[in-house]
């Protein structure tokens, strides 16, 4: 009877949307439907696996603990180490900066993709995700409806999303689209080598068995099950909504405040999401300080919806732009998280022999309407320009990496896999192509030169290759080729494709050879999103300005 009642509510509410055909109604209706269909219980205590009460070996005589801290949509300019001051130039990120100062900064560190999910699939496997068909970021099905409704409102026509109707009709639920279980993750590799493995935060690689974190090598997983940092009406949060943006409206409409542990029922987190994940990360460290562990701390911050903890917002009263102030406050919370994790390592006597990676899954998003988050680079998330792929990338391991080390040659998210394996003494799979390399010989100077001759990116017809300082992007919508010499033009201001046809032909051969090795996508692109590399979504459309389409 209860299910029947819920079903009637859903039908009535959806009927209102169809009848009125108004996006504003859907934005109010869907959260109500979602709360009925996916109930969230009150907070429950998370009980992590406990390591031995005494050390298996002294901390400096066993394989290093490995912590991978991943932020979401953090731009190159969002970390004060890379620009002197984040946000408006006044926000400092001292704890993130300390990883670089006390370890190595990869000045040319690249994301393995320019959107969330394929990037994560690549970094966790050390393989281009297109090798196993994970080419496009899956989204909630409600997003398709929102895009369809917004297309009726958006002007000019160039700002409309192109929807592939057959792909839309066949689109699967988000949880059913993920990384094949046949792939071997860092967690599986390290677990085989005797590590305890824990995941906290975002996953985005499938929500049903056998694609969940606990199916992919993690002993324990506290998984993000909602995309709100706090309930929208909480007195402890300050919100900033972008009414000009399709993606922001989709995020708010599908927003829940929820977590899940080891495949159990969804429950409310405790407090502001970034702080909650940090609380639990500290628990993992304390519970497993006496044995080697791998902690994958995949923060949702600083992805939209823009929601700041009120205390962080209040601390930045000198920033007058409300949206920028909320965004900066979110960065502040992530930096505090890094500081607390590092303090926990010191407090538990395991700091010296812990390898920490810090990076972002891709560059900052232009749909936030904040123009400077990827400075000095052009482009955004959902572009293969430097703004979408050139990300903050640091590592720290006091026992093995000299403080203040700088590595200038291009490296990739792909390399986290091989570097973690080498540090742990774990066996790298030999039955498949591993695209990443072990960076340690390059960091300590035993090896010279480029770890990669070429780095590739692909999402449908829009593709890119970086080879020995030359970067080429190609697109079929519009049909265009871009060529940049990054050694002379690191911010990609000058497209020199017409001046160097021989270089374009050479890079096309490399790209074609790479594509010949990739698998067919596991699901089709639902459409193509117009993208202006030099403007945010808040900027008015100017006739004649550059734009191209992102398939996904």
ChimeraX attribute file (.defattr): number of C-alpha atoms within 10 A of each C-alpha:
attribute: neighborCount
match mode: 1-to-1
recipient: residues
	/A:1	6
	/A:2	7
	/A:3	10
	/A:4	9
	/A:5	11
	/A:6	14
	/A:7	15
	/A:8	12
	/A:9	15
	/A:10	19
	/A:11	13
	/A:12	12
	/A:13	19
	/A:14	17
	/A:15	12
	/A:16	15
	/A:17	19
	/A:18	13
	/A:19	9
	/A:20	12
	/A:21	13
	/A:22	16
	/A:23	20
	/A:24	15
	/A:25	15
	/A:26	22
	/A:27	18
	/A:28	14
	/A:29	17
	/A:30	20
	/A:31	16
	/A:32	16
	/A:33	18
	/A:34	15
	/A:35	13
	/A:36	16
	/A:37	13
	/A:38	12
	/A:39	13
	/A:40	20
	/A:41	13
	/A:42	11
	/A:43	15
	/A:44	14
	/A:45	10
	/A:46	14
	/A:47	12
	/A:48	18
	/A:49	13
	/A:50	16
	/A:51	19
	/A:52	11
	/A:53	11
	/A:54	10
	/A:55	14
	/A:56	14
	/A:57	12
	/A:58	12
	/A:59	20
	/A:60	14
	/A:61	9
	/A:62	15
	/A:63	21
	/A:64	27
	/A:65	28
	/A:66	23
	/A:67	24
	/A:68	19
	/A:69	20
	/A:70	22
	/A:71	23
	/A:72	22
	/A:73	27
	/A:74	26
	/A:75	29
	/A:76	30
	/A:77	26
	/A:78	32
	/A:79	26
	/A:80	19
	/A:81	22
	/A:82	17
	/A:83	15
	/A:84	15
	/A:85	16
	/A:86	23
	/A:87	23
	/A:88	17
	/A:89	14
	/A:90	14
	/A:91	20
	/A:92	21
	/A:93	23
	/A:94	17
	/A:95	22
	/A:96	23
	/A:97	20
	/A:98	18
	/A:99	25
	/A:100	24
	/A:101	20
	/A:102	18
	/A:103	25
	/A:104	23
	/A:105	26
	/A:106	22
	/A:107	18
	/A:108	18
	/A:109	21
	/A:110	26
	/A:111	29
	/A:112	30
	/A:113	32
	/A:114	30
	/A:115	28
	/A:116	26
	/A:117	25
	/A:118	27
	/A:119	26
	/A:120	27
	/A:121	28
	/A:122	29
	/A:123	25
	/A:124	22
	/A:125	26
	/A:126	27
	/A:127	24
	/A:128	28
	/A:129	29
	/A:130	22
	/A:131	19
	/A:132	19
	/A:133	18
	/A:134	26
	/A:135	30
	/A:136	26
	/A:137	20
	/A:138	26
	/A:139	20
	/A:140	15
	/A:141	16
	/A:142	15
	/A:143	17
	/A:144	18
	/A:145	15
	/A:146	20
	/A:147	22
	/A:148	16
	/A:149	17
	/A:150	19
	/A:151	17
	/A:152	13
	/A:153	12
	/A:154	16
	/A:155	12
	/A:156	11
	/A:157	11
	/A:158	16
	/A:159	17
	/A:160	19
	/A:161	21
	/A:162	19
	/A:163	19
	/A:164	13
	/A:165	11
	/A:166	10
	/A:167	14
	/A:168	16
	/A:169	11
	/A:170	11
	/A:171	20
	/A:172	15
	/A:173	14
	/A:174	17
	/A:175	17
	/A:176	16
	/A:177	22
	/A:178	25
	/A:179	26
	/A:180	17
	/A:181	15
	/A:182	10
	/A:183	16
	/A:184	18
	/A:185	23
	/A:186	25
	/A:187	27
	/A:188	20
	/A:189	22
	/A:190	26
	/A:191	19
	/A:192	13
	/A:193	16
	/A:194	14
	/A:195	24
	/A:196	24
	/A:197	26
	/A:198	25
	/A:199	26
	/A:200	25
	/A:201	25
	/A:202	25
	/A:203	25
	/A:204	25
	/A:205	25
	/A:206	21
	/A:207	20
	/A:208	15
	/A:209	14
	/A:210	16
	/A:211	22
	/A:212	23
	/A:213	27
	/A:214	21
	/A:215	15
	/A:216	23
	/A:217	23
	/A:218	24
	/A:219	19
	/A:220	22
	/A:221	24
	/A:222	26
	/A:223	24
	/A:224	25
	/A:225	24
	/A:226	21
	/A:227	21
	/A:228	22
	/A:229	28
	/A:230	27
	/A:231	18
	/A:232	17
	/A:233	9
	/A:234	11
	/A:235	10
	/A:236	15
	/A:237	21
	/A:238	22
	/A:239	20
	/A:240	17
	/A:241	15
	/A:242	19
	/A:243	10
	/A:244	15
	/A:245	18
	/A:246	21
	/A:247	18
	/A:248	17
	/A:249	22
	/A:250	21
	/A:251	20
	/A:252	21
	/A:253	21
	/A:254	21
	/A:255	22
	/A:256	24
	/A:257	21
	/A:258	27
	/A:259	26
	/A:260	22
	/A:261	22
	/A:262	17
	/A:263	17
	/A:264	9
	/A:265	14
	/A:266	22
	/A:267	20
	/A:268	20
	/A:269	26
	/A:270	18
	/A:271	16
	/A:272	20
	/A:273	27
	/A:274	25
	/A:275	20
	/A:276	16
	/A:277	24
	/A:278	23
	/A:279	15
	/A:280	18
	/A:281	26
	/A:282	17
	/A:283	18
	/A:284	26
	/A:285	24
	/A:286	16
	/A:287	18
	/A:288	22
	/A:289	24
	/A:290	22
	/A:291	24
	/A:292	27
	/A:293	25
	/A:294	28
	/A:295	24
	/A:296	25
	/A:297	24
	/A:298	23
	/A:299	24
	/A:300	24
	/A:301	27
	/A:302	26
	/A:303	20
	/A:304	24
	/A:305	25
	/A:306	26
	/A:307	28
	/A:308	30
	/A:309	25
	/A:310	17
	/A:311	13
	/A:312	19
	/A:313	23
	/A:314	15
	/A:315	12
	/A:316	16
	/A:317	11
	/A:318	10
	/A:319	19
	/A:320	10
	/A:321	10
	/A:322	14
	/A:323	19
	/A:324	20
	/A:325	26
	/A:326	26
	/A:327	25
	/A:328	26
	/A:329	27
	/A:330	24
	/A:331	26
	/A:332	27
	/A:333	24
	/A:334	23
	/A:335	19
	/A:336	19
	/A:337	24
	/A:338	22
	/A:339	18
	/A:340	18
	/A:341	21
	/A:342	20
	/A:343	15
	/A:344	20
	/A:345	19
	/A:346	12
	/A:347	11
	/A:348	14
	/A:349	15
	/A:350	20
	/A:351	22
	/A:352	17
	/A:353	22
	/A:354	25
	/A:355	25
	/A:356	23
	/A:357	22
	/A:358	20
	/A:359	23
	/A:360	29
	/A:361	30
	/A:362	35
	/A:363	36
	/A:364	34
	/A:365	28
	/A:366	27
	/A:367	22
	/A:368	25
	/A:369	18
	/A:370	19
	/A:371	20
	/A:372	20
	/A:373	26
	/A:374	26
	/A:375	18
	/A:376	15
	/A:377	24
	/A:378	21
	/A:379	28
	/A:380	32
	/A:381	27
	/A:382	27
	/A:383	30
	/A:384	32
	/A:385	24
	/A:386	28
	/A:387	30
	/A:388	31
	/A:389	33
	/A:390	27
	/A:391	31
	/A:392	29
	/A:393	24
	/A:394	25
	/A:395	25
	/A:396	28
	/A:397	23
	/A:398	16
	/A:399	13
	/A:400	17
	/A:401	17
	/A:402	16
	/A:403	17
	/A:404	15
	/A:405	19
	/A:406	17
	/A:407	19
	/A:408	13
	/A:409	17
	/A:410	22
	/A:411	25
	/A:412	28
	/A:413	28
	/A:414	28
	/A:415	26
	/A:416	23
	/A:417	27
	/A:418	24
	/A:419	19
	/A:420	28
	/A:421	19
	/A:422	15
	/A:423	19
	/A:424	22
	/A:425	13
	/A:426	19
	/A:427	13
	/A:428	18
	/A:429	11
	/A:430	7
	/A:431	6
	/A:432	10
	/A:433	11
	/A:434	17
	/A:435	18
	/A:436	23
	/A:437	23
	/A:438	18
	/A:439	21
	/A:440	18
	/A:441	13
	/A:442	16
	/A:443	21
	/A:444	15
	/A:445	10
	/A:446	8
	/A:447	12
	/A:448	11
	/A:449	11
	/A:450	14
	/A:451	18
	/A:452	17
	/A:453	11
	/A:454	19
	/A:455	21
	/A:456	21
	/A:457	26
	/A:458	25
	/A:459	25
	/A:460	17
	/A:461	14
	/A:462	23
	/A:463	20
	/A:464	24
	/A:465	21
	/A:466	23
	/A:467	19
	/A:468	15
	/A:469	16
	/A:470	18
	/A:471	24
	/A:472	25
	/A:473	25
	/A:474	21
	/A:475	19
	/A:476	13
	/A:477	15
	/A:478	11
	/A:479	10
	/A:480	12
	/A:481	18
	/A:482	18
	/A:483	25
	/A:484	22
	/A:485	21
	/A:486	18
	/A:487	10
	/A:488	11
	/A:489	13
	/A:490	15
	/A:491	18
	/A:492	21
	/A:493	12
	/A:494	14
	/A:495	14
	/A:496	16
	/A:497	19
	/A:498	12
	/A:499	10
	/A:500	10
	/A:501	12
	/A:502	11
	/A:503	16
	/A:504	22
	/A:505	12
	/A:506	11
	/A:507	22
	/A:508	17
	/A:509	12
	/A:510	16
	/A:511	23
	/A:512	10
	/A:513	11
	/A:514	16
	/A:515	17
	/A:516	9
	/A:517	10
	/A:518	16
	/A:519	14
	/A:520	14
	/A:521	17
	/A:522	16
	/A:523	19
	/A:524	19
	/A:525	21
	/A:526	22
	/A:527	18
	/A:528	18
	/A:529	19
	/A:530	17
	/A:531	24
	/A:532	21
	/A:533	22
	/A:534	15
	/A:535	22
	/A:536	21
	/A:537	20
	/A:538	16
	/A:539	14
	/A:540	10
	/A:541	15
	/A:542	9
	/A:543	8
	/A:544	6
	/A:545	10
	/A:546	11
	/A:547	16
	/A:548	20
	/A:549	23
	/A:550	23
	/A:551	24
	/A:552	21
